């Protein structure tokens, strides 16, 4: 190089460097994988697995999982979308992770949102899709040629119910594009679809923006969608019109079991939930906490459209303001029993937010004497996560149409365990198991052929402790 001196501000004073020879050295450091489609967005040609070894996966275009094909995503995979692209599922997706190694779906640039999963026009014979311990963040629903693409920030589902979300987190997703339909469902939008949503967390999702009224900050149920939503937490979600967390619209009859819906906001009606034109079948609210949700026009925890038919029942819920928080004058609310209006006493520890302290009236006020809300007792004198001998009572498939249903549960210590099945009136209809079980995971099955269509609750009891969860027997 030409010998000279720097002038003091970082620039070379009149000199230059002349590199005559060089070599490039590549160092392997678990590099990412770029997934690109051609302009026609051809689907996967075979079953495909995305592994942690090749993570993160950067998506440079729209992705299509075609009919008859499955995308398997292993634990600890990051999927980072590099633009306003979507993942369309015509076949199946199997994304199951662990608590220590979740799967992340996000944007590669925090200033550029991605454009959701789309599950629609899926043949009936398609395999089920599963998302377990996944994180969905920074998605934005955009317009499209098909009505409704402006809804469901992270997930859009139409006419497909073989779908399960377990222990997933939905955060910072939004929808605000104005079209013929109002932007709805900041995280999830359902049309004629009834997936299972369990043990999930929804926070900081948003429907609408200034000047564009949106419905359902977290979830939009539309046109005959009857999902089971259970043991899930909704907080800090926002709608610029109605339903801070969940909007139930046009002949939908979901079941909400043991959820905590708190701290959500709607600029108009229904700080937590809004019911609109639900006259065909009953929307079920059982063992939920509806507390500290706010709305700009009224103070209702659950808003109800006054000019359209609505059928809903509320049993064993903690509702701020009592039935006044639902609009008791609406003729459609035809059934309400055993609800309370008492401060839930949430835990103040950040790692145990929205669990209940030992002072909570919700600990024994639920159906069958069980707790109300998404989480049971978890705070005592500054110590969180109280130990239980039993954990994770699950029914599968849920809903179940015929044949047998499988029950899985975990025993921390060996002992006697009994499973009892109750209908909505509290009548015991079956006792599938009663015996001694070793520590560890267990799975039993029992027939549902003798049970009429409806909602049932399984109560697993051991040494005075009990867990209750529900399942649906379809027609």
SULCOR-V726266 format. One record per helix or strand of 3 or more residues. SS is the DSSP state (A for helix, B for strand). FROM is the first residue (numbers start at 1). TO is the last residue. Records with the same first field share a line. If there is no record, write none. Layout:
SS->FROM-TO, FROM-TO
//
This chain:
B->33-35, 48-50, 57-59, 63-65, 70-73, 78-81, 87-89, 92-96, 103-107, 117-119, 129-132, 134-137, 139-141, 155-158, 163-166, 169-171, 188-191, 196-198, 201-203, 206-209, 219-222, 228-230, 233-235, 246-249, 255-257, 260-262, 273-276, 278-286, 289-291, 302-304, 310-315, 333-337, 377-380, 390-396, 404-411, 415-423, 428-437, 440-447, 454-462, 465-473
A->52-54, 322-325, 350-352, 361-363, 367-369
//
